[in-house]
């Protein structure tokens, strides 16, 4: 037996509904006819109190319902806002990741051997020479299908990074041979120059003054162009109207250091020329991997030779110097920023080396390379 308030097994408790109490009624009988009777007055006060309480209860329920709806709508709004921000953040991360991947892919394609060779095919470095010394350089591009010739004339006193020599006058690079001059110009413009032509300074000046490069191929002093390439260049230039030849001096700023005069290249203006004539943004982020090369083997000139190899492979050498010692037997390739794959690419270019990832906050270079005694520079070859 269970009591009246006890539950049978499995029986759910009944939820009691909270209904408002019924409104009081006026008293009946002979007392209700008396306007001032106590019972009537009590009943009237009770009815008024009930009405007030009912209205207050209704207002409270209405306010509670409005607050609940407002809270619900506010919560929904905040949730939608958070979801929108989250979706935007995910989309931004995805887009940024795709952009970085695409930029890296473009950089890899541009720095590949095939792309470098394709770009170098139409590039030629003309070197003006007097008594064995360089007096000027013309970084030239020929575009046969557009019948145009572009060229930037570099004064011999322009200050540039010369692989193995540091920042020197570009004219001094010729003391190391035309290959060193090719590497210096390639490194500065981040454009591949693999072929050169040396001519008398008078012939060089005549070409610049007359905006006519046809005479440069008549009787050159030296070149690494093959006979086939020389014929190709001569034929292409012969078909190009002189009016379509644009040879301009490289934008520079004069500098006097003691009794020496130098020219500081104006990189922003030069970048505009390179982008207009070669279609390449030379200062674009992630386009070129910057490298510092250290001589860790003690062999004179080895850092410069390694730099030339790296430059021909699409790297930009920003400095060359001696290492802390000359006892390195194995070349070290230290990737401090950028893609670790660039370290592997540097190792493939050099043919030796151990790649190590060592993140750093320095902004000068992406990779530090210490040349060890295991590196053997390639034999020079003709173009």
C-alpha positions as MATLAB code, in Angstrom:
seq = 'XXXXXXXXXXXXXXXXXXXXXXXXXXXXXXXXXXXXXXXXXXXXXXXXXXXXXXXXXXXXXXXXXXXXXXXXXXXXXXXXXXXXXXXXXXXXXXXXXXXXXXXXXXXXXXXXXXXXXXXXXXXXXXXXXXXXXXXXXXXXXXXXXXXXXXXXXXXXXXXXXXXXXXXXXXXXXXXXXXXXXXXXXXXXXXXXXXXXXXXXXXXXXXXXXXXXXXXXXXXXXXXXXXXXXXXXXXXXXXXXXXXXXXXXXXXXXXXXXXXXXXXXXXXXXXXXXXXXXXXXXXXXXXXXXXXXXXXXXXXXXXXXXXXXXXXXXXXXXXXXXXXXXXXXXXXXXXXXXXXXXXXXXXXXXXXXXXXXXXXXXXXXXXXXXXXXXXXXXXXXXXX';
ca = [
       0.000    0.000    0.000;
       1.236    3.436   -0.816;
       0.273    6.738    0.660;
      -1.457    9.454   -1.275;
       1.853   11.243   -1.895;
       3.873    8.137   -2.684;
       4.652    6.913   -6.217;
       4.240    3.478   -7.645;
       7.364    1.888   -9.115;
       8.017    3.361  -12.601;
       5.458    6.099  -12.068;
       6.660    9.610  -13.038;
       5.870   12.488  -10.711;
       3.164   14.792  -11.959;
       4.271   18.320  -12.620;
       1.980   20.725  -10.888;
       0.982   23.675  -12.981;
       1.147   27.032  -11.302;
      -2.187   28.669  -12.011;
      -3.010   32.055  -10.593;
      -5.567   31.966   -7.715;
      -9.173   32.792   -8.655;
     -10.333   36.348   -8.273;
     -12.257   37.075   -5.020;
     -15.986   37.618   -5.232;
     -18.242   40.215   -3.707;
     -20.124   39.018   -0.647;
     -23.691   37.999   -1.206;
     -26.693   38.585    1.000;
     -28.145   41.585    2.723;
     -24.720   42.953    3.700;
     -23.728   43.424    0.070;
     -26.448   45.991   -0.361;
     -24.878   48.186    2.242;
     -22.302   50.390    0.549;
     -20.206   50.901    3.642;
     -20.302   47.364    5.060;
     -17.006   45.977    6.239;
     -17.377   42.831    4.142;
     -17.994   44.851    1.002;
     -14.998   47.077    1.683;
     -12.769   44.067    2.283;
     -14.043   42.437   -0.898;
     -13.405   45.558   -2.966;
      -9.861   45.844   -1.589;
      -9.267   42.161   -2.282;
     -10.569   42.499   -5.867;
      -8.361   45.548   -6.506;
      -5.358   43.818   -4.969;
      -5.996   40.756   -7.156;
      -6.245   42.945  -10.250;
      -2.978   44.665   -9.382;
      -1.294   41.356   -8.649;
      -2.646   39.826  -11.861;
      -1.408   42.779  -13.924;
       1.978   42.685  -12.177;
       2.234   38.943  -12.717;
       1.326   39.368  -16.387;
       3.846   42.176  -16.781;
       6.507   40.051  -15.078;
       5.759   37.115  -17.352;
       5.844   39.425  -20.377;
       9.149   40.946  -19.247;
      10.591   37.511  -18.514;
       9.480   36.216  -21.905;
      10.917   39.332  -23.624;
      14.190   38.942  -21.711;
      14.331   35.263  -22.626;
      13.660   36.061  -26.297;
      16.192   38.892  -26.237;
      18.802   36.626  -24.671;
      18.039   33.933  -27.242;
      18.295   36.359  -30.152;
      21.450   37.908  -28.695;
      22.996   34.477  -28.264;
      22.054   33.543  -31.807;
      23.525   36.830  -33.061;
      26.771   36.338  -31.140;
      26.977   32.748  -32.330;
      26.436   33.822  -35.937;
      29.053   36.546  -35.546;
      31.579   34.144  -34.038;
      30.854   31.622  -36.773;
      31.277   34.311  -39.452;
      34.569   35.471  -37.956;
      35.748   31.871  -37.722;
      34.811   31.202  -41.338;
      36.541   34.414  -42.459;
      39.635   33.468  -40.475;
      39.710   29.985  -41.983;
      39.217   31.465  -45.461;
      41.990   34.022  -44.862;
      44.375   31.336  -43.618;
      43.523   29.151  -46.602;
      43.965   32.016  -49.083;
      47.206   33.099  -47.428;
      48.476   29.538  -47.490;
      47.573   29.151  -51.150;
      49.236   32.484  -51.939;
      52.425   31.446  -50.137;
      52.381   28.076  -51.835;
      51.811   29.714  -55.217;
      54.600   32.245  -54.595;
      56.927   29.440  -53.569;
      55.990   27.447  -56.647;
      56.623   30.480  -58.887;
      59.970   31.052  -57.177;
      60.911   27.402  -57.672;
      59.918   27.521  -61.330;
      61.773   30.785  -61.932;
      64.894   29.463  -60.214;
      64.883   26.115  -62.025;
      67.709   25.407  -64.434;
      65.305   25.332  -67.382;
      63.809   28.756  -66.562;
      67.241   30.251  -65.954;
      68.467   28.984  -69.314;
      65.363   30.310  -71.060;
      65.839   33.745  -69.505;
      69.574   33.746  -70.210;
      69.080   32.884  -73.889;
      68.182   36.479  -74.809;
      70.581   38.150  -72.329;
      74.095   39.277  -73.191;
      76.691   41.180  -71.178;
      78.827   43.474  -73.330;
      82.092   44.471  -71.632;
      84.058   47.500  -72.795;
      87.807   46.954  -72.421;
      90.831   49.218  -72.694;
      94.317   47.801  -72.100;
      92.906   44.774  -70.322;
      90.699   46.766  -67.922;
      86.925   47.023  -68.030;
      85.564   50.522  -68.585;
      81.849   49.766  -68.822;
      79.245   47.027  -68.983;
      76.037   46.782  -71.003;
      73.386   44.397  -69.664;
      71.463   43.779  -72.875;
      68.327   41.899  -73.828;
      67.222   41.159  -77.389;
      63.570   40.318  -78.073;
      63.459   39.127  -81.711;
      59.699   38.505  -81.891;
      59.054   42.094  -80.733;
      61.986   43.490  -82.744;
      63.360   45.309  -79.724;
      66.688   45.689  -77.939;
      66.932   46.873  -74.349;
      70.109   47.667  -72.461;
      71.289   49.131  -69.157;
      74.792   50.657  -69.302;
      76.672   50.082  -66.030;
      79.584   52.432  -65.261;
      82.780   50.709  -64.155;
      82.712   52.674  -60.870;
      79.294   51.332  -59.828;
      79.528   49.787  -56.365;
      78.246   46.183  -56.289;
      78.702   42.896  -54.480;
      81.391   40.982  -56.379;
      81.465   37.274  -55.501;
      84.631   36.536  -53.553;
      85.649   40.200  -53.350;
      82.848   41.900  -51.422;
      81.469   45.336  -52.297;
      83.783   46.795  -54.919;
      83.656   48.702  -58.173;
      82.067   46.500  -60.825;
      85.040   47.292  -63.069;
      87.304   45.422  -60.637;
      85.338   42.237  -61.237;
      86.949   41.879  -64.661;
      90.298   41.260  -62.977;
      88.891   37.871  -62.001;
      87.814   37.204  -65.569;
      84.571   37.766  -67.481;
      82.906   34.919  -65.569;
      83.233   36.944  -62.374;
      81.682   39.964  -64.102;
      78.821   37.775  -65.335;
      78.232   36.526  -61.795;
      78.307   40.062  -60.341;
      75.786   41.433  -62.869;
      73.544   38.360  -62.551;
      73.655   38.645  -58.775;
      72.761   42.334  -58.739;
      69.901   42.199  -61.240;
      68.767   38.696  -60.175;
      68.619   37.989  -63.902;
      70.712   35.252  -65.509;
      73.583   36.445  -67.710;
      75.612   33.511  -68.979;
      77.168   34.883  -72.171;
      79.475   37.855  -72.687;
      81.105   39.856  -75.435;
      84.185   42.026  -74.900;
      84.765   44.952  -77.278;
      86.980   48.006  -77.519;
      85.801   50.908  -75.376;
      85.492   53.186  -78.447;
      83.143   50.704  -80.124;
      81.159   50.420  -76.903;
      80.746   54.207  -76.574;
      79.714   54.479  -80.232;
      76.965   51.911  -79.652;
      75.629   53.856  -76.666;
      75.789   57.218  -78.410;
      74.227   56.044  -81.667;
      71.767   53.594  -80.003;
      72.988   51.001  -82.499;
      74.388   47.643  -81.318;
      75.028   46.080  -84.712;
      78.698   47.104  -84.699;
      79.370   45.185  -81.478;
      79.352   41.882  -83.337;
      81.655   42.941  -86.169;
      85.021   42.365  -84.506;
      84.720   41.463  -80.797;
      87.810   40.970  -78.668;
      86.477   37.887  -76.935;
      83.250   35.995  -76.321;
      81.959   32.735  -74.913;
      79.156   32.678  -77.497;
      79.247   29.674  -79.749;
      79.466   30.278  -83.501;
      75.792   29.308  -83.765;
      74.722   31.747  -81.047;
      76.861   34.527  -82.523;
      75.117   34.065  -85.866;
      71.727   33.987  -84.132;
      72.399   37.239  -82.308;
      73.827   38.987  -85.370;
      70.875   37.949  -87.533;
      68.320   38.975  -84.924;
      69.885   42.393  -84.360;
      70.215   43.059  -88.100;
      66.422   42.743  -88.433;
      65.661   45.191  -85.610;
      65.194   48.879  -86.553;
      67.547   51.291  -84.792;
      64.467   53.168  -83.557;
      63.574   50.092  -81.494;
      66.874   50.103  -79.599;
      66.802   51.562  -76.082;
      70.149   51.773  -74.249;
      70.028   53.816  -71.041;
      72.604   54.549  -68.345;
      71.997   52.769  -65.059;
      70.486   55.158  -62.472;
      73.287   55.908  -59.988;
      74.231   58.423  -57.320;
      77.826   59.763  -57.267;
      79.852   59.042  -54.119;
      83.295   60.372  -53.216;
      85.357   58.365  -50.739;
      88.638   60.166  -50.222;
      90.205   60.508  -53.637;
      88.087   57.691  -55.069;
      84.833   58.223  -56.961;
      82.088   55.638  -56.875;
      78.515   55.330  -58.053;
      75.763   54.002  -55.833;
      73.122   52.152  -57.894;
      69.590   53.455  -57.307;
      67.825   50.146  -56.843;
      64.219   51.376  -56.948;
      64.668   53.056  -60.332;
      66.619   50.073  -61.611;
      63.825   47.774  -60.443;
      61.364   49.761  -62.567;
      63.544   49.229  -65.656;
      63.933   45.523  -64.963;
      60.194   45.071  -64.500;
      59.386   47.053  -67.662;
      61.968   45.394  -69.919;
      62.400   41.942  -68.440;
      58.997   41.590  -66.776;
      60.608   40.618  -63.473;
      60.077   42.227  -60.059;
      63.621   41.948  -58.740;
      62.690   42.887  -55.163;
      59.551   40.769  -54.945;
      59.234   38.910  -51.656;
      60.295   35.233  -51.748;
      61.396   35.541  -55.365;
      65.122   35.025  -54.731;
      66.824   33.155  -51.914;
      69.545   35.271  -50.287;
      72.802   33.566  -49.339;
      75.947   34.459  -47.399;
      78.961   32.343  -48.354;
      81.873   31.764  -45.947;
      85.275   30.336  -46.834;
      85.757   27.554  -44.306;
      88.472   25.636  -46.153;
      91.151   28.313  -46.428;
      91.531   27.898  -50.198;
      91.923   31.403  -51.677;
      88.957   32.470  -53.815;
      86.878   29.381  -53.003;
      83.957   31.432  -51.608;
      83.825   33.438  -54.833;
      83.848   30.286  -56.954;
      81.084   28.733  -54.863;
      79.142   31.986  -55.126;
      79.292   31.879  -58.909;
      77.881   28.353  -58.857;
      75.041   29.443  -56.583;
      74.300   32.570  -58.621;
      74.031   30.527  -61.811;
      71.521   28.336  -59.951;
      69.255   31.289  -59.151;
      70.466   32.285  -55.683;
      71.454   35.810  -54.720;
      74.739   36.101  -52.820;
      74.594   39.098  -50.491;
      78.053   38.662  -48.965;
      81.205   36.527  -49.035;
      83.748   36.371  -46.224;
      86.051   34.077  -44.257;
      84.600   31.651  -41.713;
      85.636   31.505  -38.058;
      88.197   28.865  -39.010;
      89.574   27.074  -42.060;
      89.118   23.591  -40.568;
      85.765   22.742  -42.137;
      86.072   19.447  -43.970;
      82.370   19.267  -44.847;
      80.326   22.079  -46.362;
      77.578   23.332  -44.043;
      74.306   24.675  -45.469;
      72.370   26.380  -42.678;
      68.772   27.319  -43.516;
      67.805   30.211  -41.249;
      64.556   31.264  -42.925;
      62.423   30.361  -45.917;
      61.765   26.949  -47.371;
      64.076   24.103  -46.259;
      63.871   22.863  -49.846;
      66.101   25.808  -50.804;
      68.838   24.241  -48.700;
      68.544   21.031  -50.682;
      68.629   23.039  -53.891;
      71.847   24.737  -52.748;
      73.349   21.349  -51.911;
      72.472   20.054  -55.375;
      74.064   23.130  -56.978;
      77.289   22.766  -54.996;
      77.344   18.989  -55.241;
      78.264   18.630  -51.546;
      77.136   19.728  -48.122;
      74.986   18.913  -45.149;
      71.689   20.806  -44.785;
      70.772   21.997  -41.291;
      67.681   23.950  -40.242;
      68.540   26.643  -37.711;
      65.863   29.371  -37.525;
      67.139   32.876  -36.954;
      65.586   36.347  -36.716;
      68.305   38.041  -38.784;
      66.944   39.527  -41.997;
      70.149   39.732  -44.072;
      70.128   36.267  -45.614;
      67.990   33.157  -45.827;
      70.838   30.632  -45.946;
      74.359   30.623  -44.506;
      76.839   28.409  -46.367;
      80.270   27.527  -45.007;
      82.404   26.032  -47.768;
      84.453   23.067  -46.604;
      87.348   21.229  -48.191;
      84.894   18.795  -49.811;
      83.797   21.413  -52.371;
      85.423   21.292  -55.787;
      84.629   24.172  -58.167;
      83.535   23.110  -61.665;
      85.871   23.452  -64.591;
      85.188   26.575  -66.690;
      83.423   25.833  -69.966;
      82.627   27.790  -73.088;
      79.023   28.876  -73.705;
];
